Amino acid sequence: MKKVIGKTPKSPAIIADQISTSGALFLSFIDSFNRLEEHASAWNNLALAAAQQLPMLSYAWISSYLEHRLQPDESWVCVVAHDNARLVGVLPIIITPCKICGLRRSRLSTPFDWHTVSVDMAIEPGRENEVSPLLLSELKHINQEFISLRLNRLPYNSPTVKLAHDGLKGHAFVRHFNGFGSFIGVTGSYEHYEKQLSPRFKRNLRRLERKISSLNNLQYQYINENAGKKEYLDRFLQIELSGWKGKKGSAIL
């Protein structure tokens, strides 16, 4: 363990040096749910304020993944950064053992499956350039012989993507374009967009439109990015639960 320099904040297992000139930054490595839960509220606040605006950044989502979705040979640890008593950064890590040329090694990654498709570092806005390199540089304390850290399907506005683009001393970044995700870039009218679709896609689309129109009491509601409300999230959670995810036991609720 490293020697703690400066005032110890109100957070457990502080093992990193003070590295900030504007405040005291400390790292903790957490591998138990009881200790992780202590950071739930502050972690969720980081997720809500993040540019990515993804539910997979939240404590609620990550803790559920860690509890239910790990493979038998996998383990986990969360690297958290504090500025005095304030949480300013979280990086959840999955540790997967592997062998390279007969040698035991480990691959590190953020949580990923097809329900959890984009997990990034959750960093206090405006402090990404300060906190992100710290979290990455301390990964050697998790496993001295790890091969790589993989972060899957990060959105274009992720500060981590910018960090990979700009580079970081002592690290080599390999970036792969992974598609546009659940986003359709549309310009002009709907009719103009529809003309660009394949004949088969248009037939399927019109068939589904007729099926939806046959439902009783159907209403469309268009919500822009500035109109988010808690009841919309509650409604979404109930809709997701009512479908196949609810039947399979993998809905968020």
Long-range contacts (C-beta under 8 A, 24 or more apart in sequence): 7-84, 9-82, 9-83, 9-84, 9-85, 9-86, 10-85, 11-38, 11-39, 11-80, 11-82, 11-85, 11-87, 12-38, 14-82, 15-141, 16-134, 16-138, 19-134, 20-83, 20-130, 23-83, 23-84, 24-83, 24-84, 25-81, 25-82, 25-83, 25-88, 25-130, 25-131, 25-134, 26-81, 26-82, 27-79, 27-80, 27-81, 27-82, 27-134, 27-135, 27-138, 28-79, 28-80, 28-81, 28-82, 29-77, 29-78, 29-79, 29-141, 29-142, 30-77, 30-78, 30-79, 30-80, 31-75, 31-76, 31-77, 31-78, 33-63, 33-66, 33-67, 36-63, 36-66, 36-78, 37-63, 39-80, 39-87, 39-90, 42-86, 42-87, 43-87, 43-90, 43-122, 46-87, 46-88, 46-89, 46-90, 46-122, 46-123, 46-124, 47-122, 49-124, 49-125, 50-120, 50-122, 50-123, 50-125, 51-125, 51-157, 51-158, 51-159, 52-118, 52-120, 52-154, 52-155, 52-157, 52-158, 54-118, 54-120, 54-155, 55-252, 56-111, 56-116, 56-117, 56-118, 56-119, 57-119, 57-120, 57-122, 61-116, 61-252, 62-92, 62-111, 62-119, 64-252, 65-111, 65-113, 65-116, 66-92, 66-111, 69-111, 69-113, 69-115, 69-116, 70-94, 71-96, 73-97, 77-142, 79-135, 79-138, 79-139, 79-142, 81-131, 81-134, 81-135, 86-124, 87-124, 88-123, 88-124, 88-127, 88-131, 89-121, 89-122, 89-123, 89-124, 89-127, 89-131, 89-132, 89-134, 89-135, 90-121, 90-122, 90-123, 91-121, 91-122, 91-135, 91-136, 92-119, 93-139, 93-142, 93-149, 95-142, 95-143, 95-146, 98-147, 100-147, 103-145, 104-145, 105-145, 105-146, 105-147, 106-143, 106-145, 106-146, 106-147, 107-146, 107-147, 107-148, 107-150, 108-139, 108-142, 108-143, 108-146, 108-148, 108-149, 108-150, 109-149, 109-150, 109-151, 109-152, 110-149, 110-150, 110-151, 110-152, 112-150, 112-152, 112-153, 115-250, 117-152, 117-153, 118-152, 118-153, 118-154, 118-155, 118-181, 119-151, 119-152, 120-151, 120-154, 120-158, 120-160, 121-159, 121-160, 123-159, 128-159, 128-160, 128-162, 128-163, 129-159, 129-163, 132-159, 132-160, 132-163, 133-163, 133-168, 136-168, 136-171, 137-170, 152-178, 153-178, 153-181, 155-181
